Amino acid sequence: MPQDFELHGSYTYWISRLASVMRESFNASLKEAEISWPQWMTLNCLHHQRAQTPAALAECLGVDRSAITRLLDRLADKQLVVRDHDDGDRRSVRVSLTEAGSAKMSAIDDAAREHQNAFLSHLPATEVRAFKGNLQKLLRAGGVETTALWRNLE
């Protein structure tokens, strides 16, 4: 008879736990900037021109389109993004950073880099490369392709 599968034997649990620890740690830095992790991800995709429409933002972030609408509402209320409707097609919306949104991204860019490095500094460079490669393989197994995105950053 096979043993029961215990929670602490689950990689899903540990990956989720690591993501939660990292996200909460970064949220402490973001609190000073008065934005949340999902808001930072949205601003970051816009800042790096990975997406300019709500649908493309949802795809970029891997979230539901209704979540993007709420995120954009909050960011617009903070005057960090603007939505421009196409005069020819009112359903077509382009999203862009405001000057304040761009300034916010510049102000927290170093904090994001420092946060990531604080975790990765516990691994030698060869293990960081292996970790990245393994993450890519696992994401690919789940139907998420990252190669082109990460290759553009190297």
Steps between C-alpha positions, in 0.01 A plus 500: 500500500648841402567754770267795534627808322586749772488874440868548583593254227330722241714717275190705423474585868867602528498703178186676617656559841816648343291723272296617797811576710661690212180691417437601862860611540476715187160634610678657797711703255199580286304625800719812510414559134131448584446224246441126522677209332230464228509875438881489470479213250249699293710817507809297414338342191392846383839655580683235295237520225412130527131587467285803419145360522311343789490163320874509431566597864296202621707275273828661611416451868326165465183623668130519421381796293257609772795530741670740256195724492507534879878556501474768233217669692721523810802621303290759316361621836863549609565684171772251403336381175260637242264316271452641151201386296536467124277760334406250230426213738404592857555137605868530413698632797870580524660533840810705571696629795457857608801710588434411865484130405834518322655681795359236738656221292837674500482546877432132574716341230805477726289360785374223269852410390632507858211283618565233238875509560447459876347159432722394210819599685457181704582298186825490302472638145498150349205403720313820409536407131388142573206629709391726216528214251302269724230763554471535124466123456233473768306795360524351151357174641205710620455663160681827572782590263762736646804451278445804276421728794801399706735491199418868433624587850842340475 
